[in-house]
C-alpha cells in the first residue's frame, strides 16, 4: 500500500468514526438492556400469575376472548390478537375506532388473558396514558432517537458510517502492526500509546461481530420503508381485485378462531402467533392476516403471513414475502443475539461492553491528540478510532 493510499484510508477511518461515535455510544448503551429485553420484561411484569394447568392443556377459544374483550369495552374495535408460543398468554389489542387509531396510534390499549383459563391477568390504559416503559424508552433511543422515521434513517446512516469505520480500520491495522507481534500492548510507553494499542487490539478481535451487528443494524433501520414498499407493491396488487368491496362491519366478521385454525392447517409446520383484524393499517381491509413462523431457533424468526377472508373464513392465500423482508427478518435475531437463548445473549452483551471500550478509547485518543496532551505523537499510519456496535 502506498503512503497516499494509506493516508486516504486513515482519513476515512478517522472521520467516519468521529461522526458516528457519539450516536454509536447511545446505541451500544441502550442495546445492552435490549439484548435482555425478554428477561427484563418478565422481571418488570406485575400481572397476575398464570393458572396451574397440565401440559398439553388446550387454549381457550379466541372467539371467547374476543367476546370478553368486547364486553369489557363495548363499542371499541379489536385490532389484533397475539398468541404467545412460549407462555400461556394471549394479548388482545383494542382501540376506540380505526379512525381514532389511524389518527393516534397511542389511543390503543391491550388486555392480557391467561390462555388456559381465559382469565384477565392485566390491562393497560391507552399507550399514551400508560406512558413509556423503560424498555420502550431504550428501544426508541436505540432505533430512532424519539423522532420516528427521520430518526431511523439517520441512525441507519450512522450505522453505515460505522461499517465504513470498521472496514477502513481493518485496512490500516496491517501497516500499524507490521513491526509488532499480534496483541502487543506497550505498557512501557506513554498512557496514550498504551490506550492506542488496547484500542486497536480490542477493535480487531471483535471485528467479525461488529461487522455483523453493524450491517444488520443498517438493515433494521430500513424496516419501516421496506414494509411500506411491500404494502405499496405486493399487498396493493393482491388487494386490487377487491377494491370495490366495503370493509366488513364487526357483525359480518367470521370466527377469528376459525381463521387461526385455517392458517395452521395451511402451514402445518409453522406456528401461528397473531391474528390481525380487517381494517388495520398493518393488515388488509378485507381479510384476517395471520402471521406464522417456523419452529426451530433460526426459522422462528422467519414469518409467513396467511390471508383468510374475513367474511367467509375461506383461505385466500399464503403470502410469499419478498427477499428484502426475508433479509430483514434474518437480520433482527443476528443484531440482538436472541436466537440462541441466554448464553448467546450474555456473549452479545460482553461484546457490546468491549465495543463501548473501543469507542471510549477512540474518543480519548482523538481528544488527547487535539489538545496536545500526552508525550510523543502517534505513528502516521496508526488508526485513530475504531468500531462500535449498533
Secondary structure, DSSP 8 states (H G I E B T S, - for coil): --HHHHHHHHHHHHHHHHHHHHHHHHHHHHHHHHHTHHHHHHHH--S-------TT-----HHHHHHHHHHHTTT-EEEEEEE-SSSSEEEEEEES-HHHHHH-GGG-EEEEEETTT--EEEE---HHHH---HHHHHHHHHHTTTSTHHHHHHHHHHHHHHHHHHHHHHHHHHHHTTTS-TT---TTS-HHHHHHHHHHHHHHHTHHHHHHHHHHHHHHHTHHHHHHHHIIIIIHHHHGGGTTS----GGG---HHHHHHHHHHHTTTSEEEEEE-TT-TTS-SSEEEEEEE-SSTTGGG-EEEEEEETTT--EEEE----HHHHHHHHHHHHHHT-SSHHHHHHHHHHHHHHHHHHHHHHHHHHHHHHHT-SSS---TTS--------
